[in-house]
């Protein structure tokens, strides 16, 4: 399984509570690399809750994402998967997303990982531009959180 994990990490110059708040309450502002946008369908922030959104591209592309949260530990981590739709209805899995937030001397160590069921899914995600895309998303989250930390 460890061979099928892609991840990014970034130290964000803002406290964990600020980064967590931005990550969960302002998802549409950082979730996908600009110029793409995110439309929230439903975010039920609890284990078993629905995680549904659509990512929209600048040329009219639409990529719906339907899944469930497996874990939500406020201020620490959230985990979701697309292996199930709400109500634990199985669907074709691609990945499980793990987003972790850890204090490092008043700053936040943000780590986002995508765990894949197969080498094929892993390679597909890598070829889609995982490193650049998820890195850009980390930068967008950091910019929002660092700005918020300055003003609070």
Residue pairs with C-beta under 8 A, 6 or more apart in sequence:
1 115
3 119
3 122
4 115
4 116
4 117
4 118
4 119
4 121
4 122
5 113
5 114
5 115
5 116
5 122
6 113
6 114
6 116
6 122
6 125
6 126
6 130
6 131
6 134
7 111
7 112
7 113
7 114
8 111
8 112
8 131
8 134
8 135
8 138
9 109
9 110
9 111
9 112
9 138
10 109
10 110
10 135
10 138
10 139
10 142
11 104
11 107
11 108
11 109
11 110
12 19
12 107
12 108
12 109
12 110
12 141
12 142
12 145
12 146
13 107
13 142
13 146
13 149
14 107
14 108
14 142
14 145
14 146
14 148
14 149
15 103
15 106
15 107
15 108
15 149
16 75
16 101
16 102
16 103
16 108
17 75
18 108
18 145
18 148
18 149
18 152
19 101
19 108
19 110
19 141
19 145
20 74
20 75
20 101
21 148
22 29
22 30
22 141
22 144
22 145
22 148
23 30
23 99
23 101
23 141
23 145
24 43
24 45
24 78
26 144
27 38
27 40
27 43
27 53
28 37
28 38
28 39
28 40
29 140
29 144
30 137
30 140
30 141
30 144
31 38
31 53
31 55
31 137
32 38
32 55
32 133
32 137
33 132
33 133
33 136
33 137
33 140
34 136
34 140
35 57
35 58
36 55
36 56
36 57
36 58
37 55
37 56
38 53
38 54
38 55
38 56
39 53
39 54
39 55
39 56
40 52
40 53
41 50
41 52
41 53
41 54
41 64
42 50
42 51
42 52
43 49
43 50
43 51
43 52
43 53
44 50
44 51
44 69
44 86
45 69
45 72
45 78
46 69
46 72
47 69
47 70
47 71
47 72
48 68
48 69
48 88
49 68
49 69
49 72
49 86
50 66
50 67
50 68
50 69
50 85
50 86
51 65
51 66
51 67
51 68
51 69
51 80
52 64
52 65
52 66
52 67
52 86
53 64
53 65
54 62
54 63
54 64
54 65
55 61
55 62
55 63
55 65
56 62
56 63
57 63
65 82
66 82
66 85
66 86
66 91
67 80
67 81
67 82
67 83
67 84
67 85
68 80
68 81
68 84
68 85
68 86
68 88
69 78
69 79
69 80
70 79
70 80
70 81
70 96
71 77
71 78
71 79
72 78
72 79
75 101
76 100
76 101
76 102
77 98
77 99
77 100
77 101
78 99
79 96
79 97
79 98
79 99
80 96
80 97
81 93
81 95
81 96
81 97
82 91
82 93
82 94
82 95
83 90
83 91
83 93
83 96
83 117
84 90
84 91
85 91
93 117
93 121
94 116
94 117
94 121
94 125
95 114
95 115
95 116
95 117
95 121
95 125
96 114
96 115
97 112
97 113
97 114
97 115
98 111
98 112
98 113
98 114
98 115
99 110
99 111
99 112
99 113
100 109
100 110
100 111
100 112
100 113
101 108
101 109
101 110
102 108
102 109
102 111
103 109
108 145
110 138
110 141
110 142
112 134
112 137
112 138
114 125
114 130
114 134
116 122
116 125
